[in-house]
């Protein structure tokens, strides 16, 4: 297993992040460049990069959500290069993202996952996320998502 390092993301990483997103996801599950930049450069975003040999091989973007007194963090996307999956990179990104979100005052972490993505569902459930509900047509007509929540 290649060694990877985690570091905070910067605006200079957005292009490499977008390229990885295009590799990781099919339409309509991927972000266009403008949306990727918007979420990754939000002033309160938590962006973590996993590097192998100074190359972006994984990343997570977490954006804050605030509803009155409840402060939560939302996993906008988690991407890991196909050649580096099942080696602990996604788990390390998630654990650090959760730590950073809790440190910023978030009480919970939320996410959506495509109902047909069985490996992602198994991963999130193995890391303590609980399925809350079905969100119909979340990605597009007929492409539903499960909403998940984890207390921090």
FENSUL-V155312 format. One record per backbone hydrogen bond with DSSP energy under -1.0 kcal/mol. CO is the residue of the C=O (numbers start at 1). NH is the residue of the N-H. If there is no record, write none. Layout:
co nh
CO NH
CO NH
This chain:
co nh
5 51
7 49
10 13
11 14
13 17
14 18
15 19
16 20
17 21
18 22
19 23
20 24
21 25
26 29
32 36
33 37
34 38
35 39
36 40
37 41
42 45
46 62
47 9
48 60
49 7
50 57
50 58
51 5
52 55
55 52
57 81
58 50
59 79
60 48
61 76
61 77
62 46
63 74
65 72
67 70
70 67
71 107
72 65
73 110
74 63
74 76
77 61
79 59
81 84
88 92
89 93
90 94
91 95
92 96
93 97
94 98
95 99
96 100
97 101
98 102
99 103
100 104
101 106
102 105
107 152
108 73
109 150
110 75
111 148
113 146
114 117
116 118
117 121
118 122
119 123
120 124
121 125
122 126
123 127
124 129
125 128
130 149
133 147
135 138
135 145
140 143
143 139
144 115
145 135
146 113
147 132
148 111
149 130
150 109
